[in-house]
Amino acid sequence: MHTILRSATREVVIGHDQPFCIIGERINPTGRKTFQEQLRAGDLGRIRIDVAEQIAGGAMVLDVNMGVPLADEVDLMVQAVTLIQAISDLPLCIDSSVIEALEAGLATYEGKALVNSVTAEDDRLAAILPLVKRHGAAIIALPNDEFEIPEQPERRLELTRKIVEVATGTYGIALEDILIDPLAMPIGADTSLVAKTLETIALIHDEFGLNMTLGASNVSFGMPDRATLGASFLSMAMKTGLTSAIMDARSPQLVRAVKAGDLMLDRDPWGSAWIAAHRSEQVSRGS
């Protein structure tokens, strides 16, 4: 099952036989007070820095979220997508809870984007899936609805079935263009939650073979030494069936864990990518 994303000039393939797809999370003002102030003032200069840092870290797709309180999110999304396309050839993940911002981002984007995200709520499916179909995009879907964020993996699988049925049957979206977010919950809140996420990944993989993604930082939220926890989780999730993650591409520890996982799971033939990355790091250190 291959999910193919495109910019105007580059193609990225997400799949169980492909290198793990690193989706850079940084172009997001959530929790970044200075960045929010800059965006409200119409200053998008920080985006240039975020793009450069994430590409240097190994990002293969860039998530773009312009959700700034007291700002015109639609206009900011158009400006951000336009700017990023001018300075990078990576495919984009258009990320917003505002339908108008999603539509504006998709209309501005040149290529096949990933949309982040939709839930199993009937009104959200009816509002977002037609946009996805119209623009030929792929979609991240979360198996929760208006009633609950399910704790049990079996319920998450049930809601995944609903999403797949509606997306493919009602809106004609290709199965390979549906990525499921299996709901990564913070282990600091309940140490059983990560095991349930891993079980959800396995269930969805076994029934549908779908590609999956999630916010990798969610798992370690509120805990010390978050990079170590994130790296450990990603390694386990890759073996279970996770094929991409929205993550901090600036974190060498997280990126190395993903690259090591690719090597161990035979997605890096002859270890060429691992060896090349090691040599590049040695050169940068002057050794």
C-alpha positions as CSV (number, residue, x, y, z in Angstrom):
1,M,0.0,0.0,0.0
2,H,1.7,3.2,-1.2
3,T,0.6,6.7,-0.4
4,I,2.2,9.1,-2.9
5,L,2.6,12.8,-2.1
6,R,3.9,15.3,-4.6
7,S,5.2,18.8,-4.8
8,A,5.6,20.5,-8.1
9,T,9.0,18.7,-8.6
10,R,9.3,15.9,-6.0
11,E,7.5,12.7,-5.1
12,V,7.5,11.1,-1.7
13,V,6.2,7.5,-1.3
14,I,4.9,6.3,2.1
15,G,4.7,2.6,2.5
16,H,5.6,-0.5,4.6
17,D,8.4,-1.3,2.2
18,Q,9.6,2.3,2.1
19,P,11.9,4.4,4.4
20,F,10.0,5.8,7.3
21,C,8.5,9.2,6.3
22,I,9.5,12.1,8.6
23,I,6.9,14.8,8.5
24,G,8.5,17.9,10.0
25,E,6.2,19.4,12.7
26,R,7.9,22.8,13.3
27,I,5.8,25.1,11.1
28,N,3.2,25.4,13.8
29,P,2.6,28.4,16.1
30,T,1.1,26.2,18.9
31,G,3.1,26.9,22.1
32,R,5.4,29.4,20.3
33,K,4.4,32.9,21.6
34,T,7.0,34.8,19.6
35,F,6.1,33.0,16.4
36,Q,2.5,33.8,17.0
37,E,3.3,37.5,17.4
38,Q,5.4,37.5,14.3
39,L,2.6,35.9,12.3
40,R,0.0,38.3,13.6
41,A,2.3,41.2,12.5
42,G,2.5,39.6,9.0
43,D,6.2,38.6,9.5
44,L,6.7,35.1,8.0
45,G,10.5,35.2,8.2
46,R,10.6,32.5,10.9
47,I,9.1,30.1,8.5
48,R,12.2,30.3,6.3
49,I,14.3,29.3,9.3
50,D,12.0,26.4,10.3
51,V,12.0,25.1,6.7
52,A,15.8,25.1,6.5
53,E,16.3,23.5,9.9
54,Q,13.8,20.7,9.2
55,I,15.3,19.9,5.8
56,A,18.7,19.8,7.3
57,G,17.4,17.4,9.9
58,G,15.9,15.0,7.4
59,A,12.3,16.0,6.9
60,M,10.7,14.5,3.8
61,V,7.3,16.3,4.1
62,L,6.5,19.6,5.9
63,D,3.4,20.0,8.1
64,V,2.0,23.6,7.8
65,N,-0.3,24.9,10.5
66,M,-1.2,28.6,10.8
67,G,-3.6,28.4,13.7
68,V,-2.9,31.8,15.4
69,P,-5.5,33.3,17.7
70,L,-6.8,36.7,16.6
71,A,-5.3,36.3,13.1
72,D,-6.6,35.6,9.6
73,E,-5.8,31.9,9.4
74,V,-7.0,31.6,5.8
75,D,-4.7,34.4,4.6
76,L,-1.8,33.2,6.6
77,M,-2.2,29.7,5.2
78,V,-2.1,31.0,1.6
79,Q,1.0,33.1,2.4
80,A,2.8,30.2,4.1
81,V,2.1,27.7,1.4
82,T,3.2,30.1,-1.3
83,L,6.4,30.9,0.6
84,I,7.3,27.3,1.4
85,Q,6.8,26.2,-2.2
86,A,9.1,29.0,-3.3
87,I,12.0,27.9,-1.0
88,S,11.5,24.1,-0.8
89,D,10.5,21.2,-3.0
90,L,9.2,19.0,-0.2
91,P,5.5,18.0,-0.3
92,L,3.3,19.6,2.2
93,C,0.8,18.5,4.9
94,I,-1.9,21.1,5.1
95,D,-2.9,21.2,8.8
96,S,-5.9,23.1,10.2
97,S,-9.2,22.6,12.0
98,V,-10.7,25.4,10.0
99,I,-12.3,24.2,6.8
100,E,-11.7,27.5,4.9
101,A,-8.0,27.4,5.8
102,L,-7.7,23.8,4.5
103,E,-9.5,24.8,1.3
104,A,-7.3,27.8,0.8
105,G,-4.1,25.8,1.4
106,L,-5.2,23.1,-1.0
107,A,-6.1,25.6,-3.7
108,T,-2.8,27.3,-3.4
109,Y,-0.7,24.2,-3.3
110,E,0.9,22.8,-6.4
111,G,1.0,19.0,-6.2
112,K,-0.7,16.3,-4.2
113,A,-0.9,17.3,-0.5
114,L,-1.6,15.5,2.7
115,V,-4.5,17.0,4.7
116,N,-4.2,16.9,8.5
117,S,-6.9,15.9,9.6
118,V,-10.4,14.5,9.8
119,T,-12.2,12.5,12.6
120,A,-15.0,9.9,12.4
121,E,-17.6,12.6,13.2
122,D,-20.2,12.7,10.6
123,D,-20.1,16.4,10.1
124,R,-16.4,16.5,9.8
125,L,-16.3,13.7,7.3
126,A,-19.0,15.5,5.2
127,A,-17.1,18.8,5.3
128,I,-13.5,17.7,4.7
129,L,-13.6,14.6,2.5
130,P,-15.2,16.4,-0.5
131,L,-12.2,18.9,-0.4
132,V,-9.8,16.0,-0.3
133,K,-11.4,14.4,-3.3
134,R,-11.7,17.6,-5.3
135,H,-8.0,18.5,-4.9
136,G,-6.8,14.9,-5.3
137,A,-5.1,15.0,-1.8
138,A,-4.5,12.3,0.8
139,I,-5.9,12.5,4.3
140,I,-4.9,11.8,7.9
141,A,-7.9,10.4,9.8
142,L,-8.3,9.9,13.5
143,P,-10.5,7.1,14.9
144,N,-12.5,9.2,17.4
145,D,-15.9,10.7,17.1
146,E,-18.2,13.3,18.8
147,F,-18.8,10.9,21.6
148,E,-15.4,9.8,22.7
149,I,-11.7,9.4,22.1
150,P,-11.7,5.6,22.5
151,E,-9.4,4.0,25.0
152,Q,-9.8,0.5,23.6
153,P,-8.0,-0.5,20.4
154,E,-11.0,-2.5,19.2
155,R,-13.2,0.6,19.2
156,R,-10.5,2.6,17.4
157,L,-10.5,-0.2,14.8
158,E,-14.3,0.0,14.5
159,L,-14.1,3.8,13.9
160,T,-11.4,3.2,11.3
161,R,-13.7,0.9,9.5
162,K,-16.3,3.7,9.4
163,I,-13.8,6.2,8.1
164,V,-12.7,3.8,5.3
165,E,-16.2,3.0,4.3
166,V,-17.3,6.6,4.1
167,A,-14.1,7.9,2.4
168,T,-14.0,5.1,-0.2
169,G,-17.7,4.3,-0.6
170,T,-19.3,7.7,-0.4
171,Y,-16.5,10.0,-1.7
172,G,-14.4,7.7,-3.9
173,I,-11.2,8.4,-2.2
174,A,-8.6,5.7,-2.9
175,L,-7.8,3.4,0.1
176,E,-4.1,4.2,-0.3
177,D,-4.8,7.9,0.2
178,I,-6.1,7.3,3.7
179,L,-3.6,7.5,6.5
180,I,-4.8,6.6,10.0
181,D,-3.6,8.3,13.2
182,P,-3.9,5.6,15.8
183,L,-4.2,8.2,18.6
184,A,-0.9,8.5,20.5
185,M,-1.7,9.4,24.0
186,P,0.8,10.7,26.7
187,I,2.3,8.0,28.8
188,G,2.7,10.4,31.6
189,A,-1.1,10.4,32.0
190,D,-1.4,6.6,32.0
191,T,1.4,4.1,31.4
192,S,-0.9,1.7,29.6
193,L,-1.8,4.1,26.8
194,V,1.2,3.5,24.6
195,A,0.6,-0.2,24.6
196,K,-2.9,0.5,23.4
197,T,-1.7,2.7,20.6
198,L,0.7,0.0,19.5
199,E,-2.1,-2.6,19.6
200,T,-4.2,-0.2,17.5
201,I,-1.5,0.1,14.9
202,A,-1.2,-3.7,14.7
203,L,-5.0,-4.2,14.3
204,I,-5.3,-1.6,11.6
205,H,-2.2,-2.9,9.8
206,D,-3.5,-6.5,9.9
207,E,-7.0,-5.6,8.6
208,F,-6.4,-2.9,6.1
209,G,-2.7,-2.6,5.5
210,L,-3.1,1.2,5.7
211,N,-0.3,3.6,6.2
212,M,-0.3,5.3,9.5
213,T,1.1,8.5,11.1
214,L,0.8,10.3,14.4
215,G,2.2,13.1,16.4
216,A,5.3,11.5,17.9
217,S,5.7,14.2,20.6
218,N,2.3,13.3,22.1
219,V,3.7,10.1,23.7
220,S,6.3,11.8,25.9
221,F,4.3,14.9,26.8
222,G,4.9,16.0,30.4
223,M,7.7,13.6,31.0
224,P,11.5,14.2,31.4
225,D,14.0,13.2,28.7
226,R,11.3,13.3,26.0
227,A,13.7,12.5,23.1
228,T,14.7,9.1,24.6
229,L,11.0,8.2,25.1
230,G,10.1,9.3,21.6
231,A,13.0,7.4,20.0
232,S,12.0,4.2,21.9
233,F,8.4,4.6,21.0
234,L,9.1,5.2,17.3
235,S,11.2,2.1,17.0
236,M,8.5,-0.1,18.5
237,A,5.8,1.5,16.4
238,M,7.7,1.1,13.2
239,K,7.9,-2.7,13.8
240,T,4.2,-2.8,14.5
241,G,3.2,-1.0,11.3
242,L,3.7,2.8,11.7
243,T,5.0,4.2,8.4
244,S,5.4,7.9,9.1
245,A,5.2,10.5,12.0
246,I,4.8,14.2,12.5
247,M,7.9,14.8,14.5
248,D,10.7,17.2,15.3
249,A,13.1,16.7,12.4
250,R,15.6,18.9,14.3
251,S,16.1,16.2,16.9
252,P,19.1,14.0,16.0
253,Q,18.0,11.3,18.5
254,L,14.6,10.9,17.0
255,V,15.9,10.9,13.4
256,R,18.6,8.4,14.2
257,A,16.1,6.1,15.8
258,V,14.0,6.2,12.6
259,K,17.0,5.6,10.4
260,A,18.1,2.7,12.6
261,G,14.6,1.3,12.4
262,D,14.8,1.4,8.6
263,L,18.0,-0.5,8.6
264,M,16.8,-3.1,11.1
265,L,13.6,-3.6,9.1
266,D,15.4,-4.0,5.8
267,R,14.2,-0.7,4.4
268,D,17.7,0.5,3.9
269,P,19.3,-1.9,1.4
270,W,22.9,-2.6,2.3
271,G,22.7,0.1,5.0
272,S,23.6,2.7,2.4
273,A,21.5,5.5,4.0
274,W,22.8,4.7,7.5
275,I,26.4,4.7,6.4
276,A,26.0,7.9,4.3
277,A,24.4,9.7,7.3
278,H,27.2,8.6,9.6
279,R,29.8,9.8,7.1
280,S,28.1,13.1,6.7
281,E,28.0,13.6,10.5
282,Q,31.7,12.9,10.7
283,V,32.4,15.4,8.0
284,S,30.3,18.1,9.7
285,R,32.2,17.4,12.9
286,G,35.5,17.7,11.1
287,S,36.6,14.2,12.1
